[in-house]
Amino acid sequence: MIVSNDFLIKTKVFLGKVYGFEKDEEVFIELKEPKGIEFMKLNQYVSNEQDGTKLFESIFQLLPSVVVSHNFYKDEKTLLTNQEVVDFLNTKLEAITEVINTYSNEVLFLLLKAKQEETLKK
């Protein structure tokens, strides 16, 4: 079996203006879809609109494991770890909110839509 790191769904969140750059594209974080178990955990909150805070917290905890790439550096050559990026984003409400909202709207929404369509076919 050939195993690849291709992902069905990815989204890139641009944050340059949030951090004072002229163009949004100058700062980014790219995120992929969650693994099966992670998605199932999130799904329980997505289907229950009253648990919006729990969904937000769950996505926040999930973020380090779904980062595909970013351009946050410790110094000129050393990238931050995924956890360090999430911790840094969390220091600025606008940044972490943008990342979580984009991720939930673009990645989780598409996964749920695909799952619903699959269920309807059965």
Steps between C-alpha positions, in 0.01 A plus 500: 500500500631842409437756771503868415451819692241640262204656673145520376443846638745774591460869559752779529427786739678827424578722798745761375281802568418371848873515576561838337622392156386675186362183340305221665694240299824584684398293804315170468407173663372206295271244662372159392195297587503320835560128533196275539490487879568874526220571255259281693578692820439832326187374329318466832536876553433602140162329502405667830489877449477559876856372543669779301753568774590131524541483123732803509704341781515166321623657178760696698631179659501330160693772315858382563419160347343645183766756406648407163723803452559854623755777481558580867868495596699507827793651313607533137525123448293324767128447456283501809344167591130463432424537871713815521311648203164431663623645830623810316172539311317475830675816625294703254122451513450616140752245370376192686137590428574537128680165490228311688214663309663436162580142595150425623336671201719356226627165624244373749206629296620316189564181695154511657340574165678202343396278791136611468502433125648156563228424755229608256633261234454201731 
